[in-house]
Amino acid sequence: MPTDSHRDISLKPRILIADDSRIVRATLIKRIEGMFEFREALDGEQAWEMLLIDPSIRVVISDLTMPKLDGYGLLKRIRSSKIGRIRNMPVVVVSGSDEQAERDRAKAAGATDLITKGMSTGQLLSRLDILSKLISTQNEFERGLEALVQHVDTDEHVALLSPEVWQEQAEGMRASAVRQNRNFVVLTACIGLKHVELDAYPALPPPTVINAIGQLLHRTVRQTDCVARTGEIEFTIATGSIHFDSARNFAERVCRAIAHANLIKDGQMALIASCGVVSISEYADDAAEIEGSLAQMRVKAKDRALLGLQNAITGVIGTQEELLLKQGGHLSEADINTIDPAQSGEVDLSIDLATLLRWIKEGKEDQVLAHIGKLSTELQPLVDLLLKQYKV
């Protein structure tokens, strides 16, 4: 009989390290072995075989240059896999340089993150921990959806706010955000069915599926947020005091979990989950417009969600995605994953200092300058303290 300590060890997240250099593999293992289990692969082909046979792997760390199958080839196989747990696997690319061109190419190929070989152990462990928890959360979300849909009666009441109560609570959140110069985001998720051979969705999902999704959203959002079913295939969430990229990440995980859960038994049909996202920062240049923007935000979020749904896109539709689609461009799910919210016109009013420092290191001075004025009030007490300390 295994002891509790043995069970705890076996429950450590498992990392797959793919690199043809024995020294690099040994170095990475030494840095992570206290917190993670690991498997080693000498090339991309071996890594792919391990992913197929080992469902306990949570994150892949991969070199870009390997024999037989390089890192880009491995990424392509992972992102095009028909197996959900592999297709959604976080992949961290290891690079010897920190050049933006290589980072952009890796991201475009489907890399979740890119780290340099000189990254500190603390940073590496922190990133791997976050990624392993994210994939575990998404897997739990999918399993929860599958379990819920088996027990939800089509007539069962879903414990969500009415649109009227949602409007009242969201307006209070929006007003508070304006007063405190904080961010406020409206997310609208629309659910549809797509035939594998068609470009657009042809049908509505079964009521049991919609009800199950509503119940799980109600359990998933923070207590400080509010969610309502605002249409036959539509849910709307209001969230405040959250970074815009965090709201996008939440919406992305919800969309992926809904689409990849085993809720539709017809092998020719697939769920589409498209989420329109609108931030109050889109109206930040006009104080008068902010005061009356909640209704506009709801309409805009719904329009974006429906635009994504009509184009059979599972993922988040924000300012940049909306512009591309309305111009007749094509957006794949990989394209959506590579769009940087900080470059899309959706500026986060509550951006933190850690993010600003990271942007400075990445050479994004223009983005940092866009937030200096908004942070001056919060930083002033710190400046005053420093002046007092050194009696300047």
N, C-alpha and C positions, 0 to 999 in steps of 0.2 A: 504493500500500500504506500503510494507516494506521500511524502509529508507536504505540509502547506508551503514550506520554503521551496520544495521542488516544483510545486505547481506554479509558484510565483515566477521562478526562473523560466519555466516553459512558456509563460505568458508574455515575456518580453517581446516587443515588436521585432520582426525579423527583417534585416536589410540585406539586399543582394548587391554585392560589389563586383562590377564587371570592369576589369582592367587587365591588359596583357603584361603589365609590370608587376612582378612579385613584390618589389620594394614598395610600390604605391599601395598595393592591397594590404601588405603587412602594416604599413603606417596607418592606414585608415582603420584597420581592425583594432590596432592598439588604442586608438582614440575613442572608439565607440563601444568596445566589448563590455564595458561595465554597465552600459545602459541598454544595449541592443544585442540580440542574437544576430548572426550573420551567415551568409553563404558566399562562396567565391566562384567567379566565372572568369576564364582566361580570355574569352572573346565574346562577341555578340551572339554567335550561334549557341554557345553553351549557356549564355544568360537566358536566351529565349527558351531553350529546353527546360531550364530550371523554373522559369515562370509558368510554363505549362503544367508541370508536375507538382509544384509546391504552392498551394493556395494560402500558406501562412505568410508569404512575403508581402510586406507592406510598402516598402520604398526601394527603388533601384538607384544606386549610385553608379554612373557609367562614364568611362573615358570616351572621348570622341574618336580617337585613332586606335583601332584594334584590327587584328587580322580576321579573315573569314567574313565577319559582319561588323562594320564600324558602328560608332554610336548613333549616327544619323539613320543607318539602316535599322538598328534596333528600335529607335524611336518610332520609325515609320511602321514597323510591325506591331508595336505596342498600341499605337493610336488607332490603327485600323483593325485591331483584333475584334472578333465577334464575341469574345468572352468579356463580360462587363468588368470583372475584377482586374483584368489585365489592361483593358482599354483605358480605365480610369486611374491606373497606377501612377503615383507621383514618381517622376524621374528627375534626379539631380545630376547634372552634367558636371564633371570635373575638368577644369581647364588649367593650363599652365600660364595663361595670360588673362588680363582683365579688359581686353579690347571690346568695345561696344559692338563692333561688326560681328565678332564671334558670338557674343551674347545674343544678338538679334537673330542670327541664323539658328542657334540652338532653340530659342524660344519659338521661332517660326516652325521648326521641326516638331515641336510638341514638348520641349523640356519644361518641367515645372519650375526649376530653379537652376542657377549656374553658380558654382563655387570655385574659387581658386585654390591651388594646392597650399597656399600660404595662409588660408583662413584659420583663425584660432579654434582651438578645440571647443571652447564654450559656444561660439557662434555655430559651429557645425552641429553640435549636439542639440542646440536649441532649434535649429531649422529642421533637423530630422525628427525631433519630438513633435513639432507642430504638424509636419506633414503626415506622420503616422497617426496622429490623433484625428486629423481631418479625414483621412480615408476610413478610419474606424467609425467616425461619426456618420459618414455617408453610407457605409455599409449597414449600420444600425438603422438609419433612416429608411433604406430600401427594404430591409427585413420588416421594419415596423409597418410600412405601407402594405406589404404582402400579407402580413398577419391581419391588419385592420380590414382590408378589403374582403377577407373571408367571413368577417363577422358583422359587417355593417348592413343593416336593413335599409332598403331604399327609402323608407319613410322615417327612418330614425332622425331625430333632431340633432343637428351638429351644433355644438356649444360655441358658436361664433357670435360676434357682435352683429347687430343689424346695421345696415348701411347708415341709418340715421344716427345711431349711437356712435358708430365709427367716426362719422363726420364731426360730431361734437368733441370726442376725445382727441381726434387728430388735429382739430383746430386749436385746442388748448396746447398741444405739443408744439405746433407750428409757431404760435404766438410766443411761447416760452423760448423757443429757439431764436426767434428774431430779437427778443429783448436781451438775451445772453450772448448774442453773436455766435451761436452754435449751429451745427448742421442739422438738417431735417430732410428725410428722404421718404418718398412714396414709391412702393414697389407694387406692381400689378402683374400677377401671374395668370396666364391663359393656357388652358389645357385643350389639346385637340388630338385627333387620330389621323395617322398618315398611312396610306398603303405604300408598301416598299417600292412599287413601280411608278408612283405618282409623285409630282413635285409639290403638290398642295394637299392639305388635309381634307378628306372627303366626308368625315362623319364626326359626331359628338361622342365622347367617351361614355360608357355606362354610368348611370347615377351612382352605383356602389363605389366606383372608382373616384368620382368627384367628392362624394361624402367622406371617403377614407382620407383623401388628400386634405380636405378641410380640417378633419379631426387632428391629423398629424401636424398641420401648420399651427393649429391652436396650441398644441403641446410644445412646439419647437420654438416659437418666438419668445423673446424676453418678456417678463411681466410688465416692463415699462413700455412695450410696444403694443399696438392694437391691430387685429386682423379681422376682416369681415368677408363674407361671400357676397360679392357685388354684382354677380351675373351668373348665368347658367353654367359657364365654364371658367369663371373669373373669381380670383381672390385678390384683395388689396390689403397691403400692410403699410402702416405708418411707423417710422422709427426715428428717434432723435438722439442727439449726443453720440453719434457714431461716425467714424471716418467713412467717406464715400466709398473707398475701395473695400472696406469691411462690409458695407451693405451690398456691394456688387458680389463679393465672395460668397456671402450668405445666399444671395439670390441664385448664384451659379450652382452652389451645392444642392439647393432645393430643386432646381430644374433638372440637374443630372440625376438626382435620386429618383425623381418622379419618372423620368424617361427610361431609366435603366431597371426600375423595379419590375418584377415579373407579374404585372397586373393584367395584361392582355394575353389571352391564351391563343388567339389566332396568330399563327406565325407570319402571316402576310401583313399584319397591322402593327404599328408601333405608336407609342405615345409621344406627343410633342409637348414640351413645356417651355413656353417663351415668357420671359419676364421683362416688362418695361420698367426702367428705373429713372426717376427724376429727382434731382437734388435742389434744395432751395438756393444753392449757390448759382444755379443757372439764372436766377433773378436778382443776384446780389448787387448789380450795378444800379438798380432802380428801387429805392426804398418804398416808393408808393406802390410799385408792382408787387413787392413782397407781401404787403399788407393784404392783398386780395388774391394771393396766388394758389391757395389750397385747391380750389375748384379747377384752376388751370393745370395744376400738377396732376390731379386725378385724371383729367382728360388726356393729358400728354402721356402719362404712364400707360393708360389703356391703349391709346393709339399705337404706342411703340410695341406693346405686347402683341397686339393684333397684327402689326406689320411683321413681326418675327414669326408669328404663327402662320400667316399667309405665305411666308417664304419657307415654311417647314424648318425653322431654326429652333433648336433647343439651346437656350442660353439667354444671356442678358443683352437687351437692346437699350443702349444709351444714346447720347447725342451723336457720336461719331458713326455708330452702326446705323442709326436712323438716316443720317445724311447719305451714307453710301447706298443704302437700299432704295431711297427715294430718287437717287440719281441713276437708278437702273443697274447698279453694281451687284455683284454676287458675293455673299458672305458665307463662308463655310464655318463650322463650329471651331475649327482651328484658328480662323481669322479672329473670331470673337475672343478667344483665349489670349491672343497676343496684343490686343488693344490696351494701351496704358490709360487708365482713367485720368491720370494727371495731365495727359496730352490731348484729352478729348473735349476740353472746355468745361468739364464738370469738376470744378475746384472744391476741395473740402474745406469748409470754414473752420473745422475743429482739428486741423492737422497738428500733429504733435512735434515736439522738438527733435525727437529721435529720427523721425522721417525727414525733417528739414536737414539734419546733419548728414543723413545718408545721401540726400539729393546733392548736397554740396560736394561730397566725395565723388559722386557720379558725374559732376560737372553740370548739374542742372540749375545753374544760378538763377535763370529767369523764373523758374517755378518757385524757387525760394523767395525771391523778391516779391512775388505776387502775394505772399502771405505775411510779409514783415509788418505791414500796417495793421493787419487784423490781430497780430500777436502782441502789439506794443503795450496794450493795456495790461495783459496778463504778465508780461515780462517786467513791467515797470517796478513792481515790488522787489524783484530780484536785483535789478539795477540799483535801486535805492539802498538795499542792504549792502551791496558791494561797495558803494560809495561811502556809506557809513563806516564799514569795516576798515577801509583804507584811508578814510578821512580826506577824500579827494575834494 
